[in-house]
Structure formats: C-alpha cells, structure tokens
C-alpha cells in the first residue's frame, strides 16, 4: 500500500477556495478535474508550506486553455494563498 500523504488543514481549506474559483472558470466539470488534481497533488508528498499549494494551482491551471484566462485564474488562486 502506498504511503498516505497529507496536507496541513489550512492548506486544504485554501485548496477548497481555489477549487471554487476553478469551477467558476471552467464550469461544472471542474469539480471532477479538481478532485483528480487533488489526488495527484497529495500523491507527491506531504504538503507543509505555502509553495506546495502553488503546485496545486499549477495542476489546475493547465486545464484552462486560454492563456489570458489561465493567467487570471492563477493570479486569483495565488491571492488565496495567505498563511
């Protein structure tokens, strides 16, 4: 069984806020994309610093095809990362 990696609770709350921004950006299917991204993100190790959440934002951002919209989403999502 692979190890179970975790994120600090504050980072999970931040990710939930970012997920909401993502769903607004890409539509209802964004919920599934966000769930898949969260699983992939957590599979890479424990999340203990704010820069780890930026990696999650990058995973989501790659699903926004338009560069201008992707940059706007990334900017808004990074604004959520404050600890």
DSSP file (Angstrom, degrees, kcal/mol; ACC not computed):
  #  RESIDUE AA STRUCTURE BP1 BP2  ACC     N-H-->O    O-->H-N    N-H-->O    O-->H-N    TCO  KAPPA ALPHA  PHI   PSI    X-CA   Y-CA   Z-CA
    1    1 A X              0   0    0      0, 0.0     3,-0.1     0, 0.0     0, 0.0   0.000 360.0 360.0 360.0 128.6    0.0    0.0    0.0
    2    2 A X        -     0   0    0      1,-0.1    41,-0.0     0, 0.0     0, 0.0  -0.306 360.0 -89.9 -66.8 153.3    1.5    3.4   -1.0
    3    3 A X        -     0   0    0      1,-0.1     2,-0.8    40,-0.1    -1,-0.1  -0.286  36.5-121.9 -63.5 148.5    2.1    5.9    1.8
    4    4 A X        -     0   0    0     -3,-0.1     2,-0.2    42,-0.0    -1,-0.1  -0.830  29.3-159.3 -94.0 111.9   -0.8    8.2    2.7
    5    5 A X        -     0   0    0     -2,-0.8     2,-0.3    37,-0.1    41,-0.1  -0.596   7.9-160.2 -90.4 154.1    0.4   11.8    2.3
    6    6 A X        -     0   0    0     -2,-0.2    41,-2.8    37,-0.0     2,-0.3  -0.868  11.9-143.9-132.3 162.9   -1.3   14.7    4.0
    7    7 A X  B     -a   47   0A   0     -2,-0.3    41,-0.2    39,-0.2     5,-0.1  -0.934  38.7 -95.0-121.9 149.9   -1.6   18.4    3.8
    8    8 A X    >>  -     0   0    0     39,-1.8     4,-1.7    -2,-0.3     3,-0.9  -0.363  38.3-117.7 -58.3 142.2   -2.0   20.8    6.6
    9    9 A X  H 3> S+     0   0    0      1,-0.3     4,-2.1     2,-0.2     5,-0.2   0.855 114.4  57.3 -53.8 -38.0   -5.7   21.6    7.3
   10   10 A X  H 3> S+     0   0    0      1,-0.2     4,-2.0     2,-0.2    -1,-0.3   0.879 105.9  50.6 -62.0 -36.2   -5.2   25.3    6.5
   11   11 A X  H <> S+     0   0    0     -3,-0.9     4,-2.5     2,-0.2    -1,-0.2   0.858 107.1  53.5 -70.5 -34.2   -3.9   24.3    3.0
   12   12 A X  H  X S+     0   0    0     -4,-1.7     4,-1.8     2,-0.2    -2,-0.2   0.883 108.9  49.3 -66.6 -37.2   -6.9   22.0    2.4
   13   13 A X  H  X S+     0   0    0     -4,-2.1     4,-1.8     2,-0.2    -2,-0.2   0.906 111.1  49.6 -66.4 -40.7   -9.2   25.0    3.2
   14   14 A X  H  X S+     0   0    0     -4,-2.0     4,-2.4     1,-0.2    -2,-0.2   0.919 109.4  52.0 -63.0 -42.5   -7.2   27.2    0.8
   15   15 A X  H  X S+     0   0    0     -4,-2.5     4,-2.7     1,-0.2    -1,-0.2   0.870 105.4  55.3 -62.4 -36.6   -7.5   24.5   -1.9
   16   16 A X  H  X S+     0   0    0     -4,-1.8     4,-1.6     2,-0.2    -1,-0.2   0.902 108.9  47.7 -63.3 -40.2  -11.3   24.3   -1.4
   17   17 A X  H  X S+     0   0    0     -4,-1.8     4,-1.7     2,-0.2    -2,-0.2   0.910 112.1  49.5 -64.5 -41.9  -11.4   28.1   -2.1
   18   18 A X  H  X S+     0   0    0     -4,-2.4     4,-2.4     1,-0.2    -2,-0.2   0.884 105.5  58.0 -64.7 -38.3   -9.2   27.6   -5.1
   19   19 A X  H  X S+     0   0    0     -4,-2.7     4,-2.6     1,-0.2    -1,-0.2   0.898 103.6  52.8 -57.7 -40.8  -11.5   24.8   -6.3
   20   20 A X  H  X S+     0   0    0     -4,-1.6     4,-2.0     1,-0.2    -1,-0.2   0.917 109.2  48.4 -62.7 -43.2  -14.4   27.2   -6.3
   21   21 A X  H  X S+     0   0    0     -4,-1.7     4,-1.8     1,-0.2    -1,-0.2   0.907 111.6  51.4 -60.5 -41.0  -12.5   29.7   -8.4
   22   22 A X  H  X S+     0   0    0     -4,-2.4     4,-2.8     2,-0.2     5,-0.4   0.911 107.4  50.7 -64.5 -44.4  -11.6   26.9  -10.8
   23   23 A X  H  X S+     0   0    0     -4,-2.6     4,-2.4     1,-0.2     7,-0.2   0.891 109.4  51.6 -63.1 -39.3  -15.2   25.7  -11.2
   24   24 A X  H  < S+     0   0    0     -4,-2.0    -1,-0.2    -5,-0.2    -2,-0.2   0.895 113.7  46.3 -61.6 -38.6  -16.3   29.2  -12.0
   25   25 A X  H  < S+     0   0    0     -4,-1.8    -2,-0.2    -5,-0.2    -1,-0.2   0.915 128.2  20.5 -72.1 -44.5  -13.6   29.4  -14.6
   26   26 A X  H  < S-     0   0    0     -4,-2.8     3,-0.3     1,-0.3    -3,-0.2   0.569 106.0-117.9-108.5  -9.7  -14.1   26.0  -16.3
   27   27 A X    ><  -     0   0    0     -4,-2.4     3,-2.4    -5,-0.4    -1,-0.3  -0.419  53.7 -37.7 100.7-178.0  -17.7   25.0  -15.5
   28   28 A X  T >  S+     0   0    0      1,-0.3     3,-1.7     2,-0.2     4,-0.5   0.775 127.3  64.9 -56.8 -32.5  -19.3   22.2  -13.6
   29   29 A X  T 3> S+     0   0    0     -3,-0.3     4,-1.9     1,-0.3     3,-0.5   0.699  83.5  81.2 -65.7 -15.4  -16.8   19.5  -14.9
   30   30 A X  H <> S+     0   0    0     -3,-2.4     4,-2.8     1,-0.2    -1,-0.3   0.780  79.7  65.6 -59.7 -27.2  -14.2   21.5  -12.9
   31   31 A X  H <> S+     0   0    0     -3,-1.7     4,-2.2    -4,-0.2    -1,-0.2   0.937 105.0  42.3 -61.5 -45.8  -15.3   19.7   -9.8
   32   32 A X  H  > S+     0   0    0     -3,-0.5     4,-2.6    -4,-0.5     5,-0.2   0.913 114.0  51.6 -67.5 -41.6  -14.1   16.4  -11.1
   33   33 A X  H  X S+     0   0    0     -4,-1.9     4,-2.5     1,-0.2    -2,-0.2   0.905 110.5  49.5 -60.5 -40.3  -10.9   17.9  -12.5
   34   34 A X  H  X S+     0   0    0     -4,-2.8     4,-2.6     2,-0.2    -1,-0.2   0.902 109.9  50.6 -66.5 -41.1  -10.2   19.5   -9.1
   35   35 A X  H  X S+     0   0    0     -4,-2.2     4,-2.1     2,-0.2    -2,-0.2   0.931 112.5  46.7 -61.1 -44.9  -10.8   16.2   -7.3
   36   36 A X  H  X S+     0   0    0     -4,-2.6     4,-2.3     1,-0.2    -2,-0.2   0.906 112.5  49.9 -63.6 -41.8   -8.4   14.4   -9.7
   37   37 A X  H  X S+     0   0    0     -4,-2.5     4,-2.9    -5,-0.2    -1,-0.2   0.891 108.3  53.4 -64.4 -39.3   -5.8   17.2   -9.3
   38   38 A X  H  X S+     0   0    0     -4,-2.6     4,-2.7     2,-0.2     5,-0.2   0.922 109.2  48.5 -62.7 -43.8   -6.1   17.0   -5.5
   39   39 A X  H  X S+     0   0    0     -4,-2.1     4,-1.7     2,-0.2    -2,-0.2   0.936 114.6  45.4 -61.2 -46.9   -5.4   13.2   -5.6
   40   40 A X  H  < S+     0   0    0     -4,-2.3     4,-0.4     2,-0.2    -2,-0.2   0.898 113.2  51.1 -63.3 -40.8   -2.4   13.7   -7.9
   41   41 A X  H >< S+     0   0    0     -4,-2.9     3,-1.2     1,-0.2    -2,-0.2   0.929 111.9  45.3 -63.2 -47.5   -1.1   16.6   -5.8
   42   42 A X  H >< S+     0   0    0     -4,-2.7     3,-1.5     1,-0.2    -1,-0.2   0.794 102.0  67.5 -68.5 -27.5   -1.3   14.7   -2.5
   43   43 A X  T 3< S+     0   0    0     -4,-1.7    -1,-0.2     1,-0.3    -2,-0.2   0.648  90.5  65.3 -67.3 -13.8    0.3   11.7   -4.1
   44   44 A X  T <  S-     0   0    0     -3,-1.2    -1,-0.3    -4,-0.4     2,-0.2   0.468 116.9 -75.0 -91.9  -0.5    3.6   13.6   -4.4
   45   45 A X    <   -     0   0    0     -3,-1.5    -1,-0.3    -4,-0.1   -40,-0.1  -0.672  67.9 -35.1 134.9 172.6    4.2   14.0   -0.7
   46   46 A X        -     0   0    0     -2,-0.2     2,-0.7    -3,-0.1   -39,-0.2  -0.360  51.7-136.1 -65.3 143.4    3.2   15.9    2.4
   47   47 A X  B     +a    7   0A   0    -41,-2.8   -39,-1.8     1,-0.1   -36,-0.2  -0.898  43.2 146.4-107.5 108.2    2.2   19.5    1.9
   48   48 A X        +     0   0    0     -2,-0.7     2,-0.3   -41,-0.2    -1,-0.1   0.405  53.7  52.1-125.2  -1.7    3.7   21.7    4.6
   49   49 A X  S >> S-     0   0    0      1,-0.1     3,-2.0   -41,-0.0     4,-0.7  -0.971  81.4-112.2-139.5 155.2    4.5   25.0    3.1
   50   50 A X  H >> S+     0   0    0     -2,-0.3     4,-1.1     1,-0.3     3,-1.0   0.814 112.7  64.7 -55.8 -32.7    2.5   27.6    1.0
   51   51 A X  H 3> S+     0   0    0      1,-0.3     4,-1.1     2,-0.2    -1,-0.3   0.778  91.8  65.2 -64.3 -23.1    4.6   26.9   -2.1
   52   52 A X  H <> S+     0   0    0     -3,-2.0     4,-1.1     1,-0.2     3,-0.3   0.879  98.1  53.5 -63.3 -36.1    3.1   23.4   -2.1
   53   53 A X  H <X S+     0   0    0     -3,-1.0     4,-2.2    -4,-0.7    -1,-0.2   0.837  99.9  61.5 -68.7 -31.8   -0.3   25.0   -2.7
   54   54 A X  H  X S+     0   0    0     -4,-1.1     4,-2.1     1,-0.2    -1,-0.2   0.849  99.6  56.2 -61.6 -32.5    1.1   26.8   -5.7
   55   55 A X  H  X S+     0   0    0     -4,-1.1     4,-1.8    -3,-0.3    -1,-0.2   0.871 105.5  50.9 -64.5 -36.5    1.9   23.4   -7.2
   56   56 A X  H  X S+     0   0    0     -4,-1.1     4,-2.0     2,-0.2    -2,-0.2   0.912 107.8  52.3 -66.0 -42.7   -1.8   22.6   -6.8
   57   57 A X  H  X S+     0   0    0     -4,-2.2     4,-3.0     1,-0.2    -2,-0.2   0.910 107.8  52.5 -58.7 -42.5   -2.7   25.8   -8.6
   58   58 A X  H  X S+     0   0    0     -4,-2.1     4,-1.3     1,-0.2    -1,-0.2   0.887 106.1  53.6 -62.9 -39.0   -0.4   24.8  -11.5
   59   59 A X  H  < S+     0   0    0     -4,-1.8    -1,-0.2     1,-0.2    -2,-0.2   0.915 114.7  41.0 -61.8 -42.0   -2.1   21.4  -11.8
   60   60 A X  H >< S+     0   0    0     -4,-2.0     3,-2.3     1,-0.2    -2,-0.2   0.918 108.0  60.9 -70.6 -43.1   -5.5   23.1  -12.1
   61   61 A X  H >< S+     0   0    0     -4,-3.0     3,-2.0     1,-0.3    -1,-0.2   0.782  89.6  69.3 -59.2 -29.0   -4.3   25.9  -14.4
   62   62 A X  T 3< S+     0   0    0     -4,-1.3    -1,-0.3     1,-0.3    -2,-0.1   0.666  92.3  61.6 -66.9 -11.9   -3.2   23.5  -17.1
   63   63 A X  T <  S+     0   0    0     -3,-2.3     2,-0.8    -4,-0.2    -1,-0.3   0.458  83.4  87.4 -90.1  -2.0   -6.9   22.8  -17.7
   64   64 A X    <   -     0   0    0     -3,-2.0     6,-0.1    -4,-0.2    -1,-0.1  -0.871  61.9-169.0 -99.3 107.5   -7.6   26.4  -18.7
   65   65 A X        +     0   0    0     -2,-0.8     2,-0.4     4,-0.1    -1,-0.2   0.883  62.6  79.1 -68.9 -42.2   -6.8   26.5  -22.4
   66   66 A X  S  > S-     0   0    0      1,-0.2     4,-2.8     2,-0.0     5,-0.2  -0.548  72.3-146.7 -74.0 124.3   -6.9   30.3  -23.0
   67   67 A X  H  > S+     0   0    0     -2,-0.4     4,-2.5     1,-0.2     5,-0.2   0.873  96.7  49.9 -60.8 -40.6   -3.6   31.8  -21.8
   68   68 A X  H  > S+     0   0    0      2,-0.2     4,-2.0     1,-0.2    -1,-0.2   0.926 114.3  44.1 -66.5 -43.8   -5.2   35.1  -20.6
   69   69 A X  H  > S+     0   0    0      2,-0.2     4,-2.8     1,-0.2    -2,-0.2   0.875 112.3  53.6 -67.4 -36.9   -7.9   33.3  -18.6
   70   70 A X  H  X S+     0   0    0     -4,-2.8     4,-2.8     2,-0.2    -2,-0.2   0.923 109.3  48.1 -62.5 -44.2   -5.3   30.9  -17.2
   71   71 A X  H  X S+     0   0    0     -4,-2.5     4,-2.3     2,-0.2    -2,-0.2   0.894 112.1  49.6 -62.9 -39.6   -3.1   33.8  -16.1
   72   72 A X  H  X S+     0   0    0     -4,-2.0     4,-2.5     2,-0.2     5,-0.2   0.926 112.4  47.3 -65.6 -44.4   -6.2   35.4  -14.5
   73   73 A X  H  X S+     0   0    0     -4,-2.8     4,-3.0     1,-0.2     5,-0.2   0.943 112.2  49.9 -61.1 -47.3   -7.1   32.2  -12.7
   74   74 A X  H  X S+     0   0    0     -4,-2.8     4,-2.5     1,-0.2    -1,-0.2   0.901 111.3  49.2 -59.4 -42.1   -3.6   31.7  -11.5
   75   75 A X  H  X S+     0   0    0     -4,-2.3     4,-1.3     2,-0.2    -1,-0.2   0.927 113.8  44.9 -63.8 -45.8   -3.4   35.2  -10.2
   76   76 A X  H  X S+     0   0    0     -4,-2.5     4,-0.7     1,-0.2    -2,-0.2   0.904 113.9  50.2 -64.3 -42.1   -6.7   34.9   -8.3
   77   77 A X  H >< S+     0   0    0     -4,-3.0     3,-1.1     1,-0.2     4,-0.5   0.903 108.2  51.8 -65.8 -41.2   -5.8   31.5   -6.9
   78   78 A X  H >< S+     0   0    0     -4,-2.5     3,-1.1     1,-0.3    -1,-0.2   0.814 100.6  63.1 -66.0 -28.4   -2.4   32.7   -5.7
   79   79 A X  H 3< S+     0   0    0     -4,-1.3    -1,-0.3     1,-0.2    -2,-0.2   0.747  96.4  60.4 -66.5 -22.0   -4.2   35.5   -3.9
   80   80 A X  T << S+     0   0    0     -3,-1.1     2,-1.5    -4,-0.7    -1,-0.2   0.693  83.4  90.3 -74.9 -19.3   -6.0   32.8   -1.8
   81   81 A X    <   +     0   0    0     -3,-1.1     2,-0.4    -4,-0.5    -1,-0.1  -0.623  51.2 133.3 -86.8  90.7   -2.6   31.6   -0.5
   82   82 A X              0   0    0     -2,-1.5    -3,-0.0     1,-0.1   -68,-0.0  -0.950 360.0 360.0-140.7 119.0   -2.1   33.5    2.6
   83   83 A X              0   0    0     -2,-0.4    -1,-0.1   -72,-0.0    -2,-0.0   0.332 360.0 360.0-129.0 360.0   -1.0   32.0    5.9
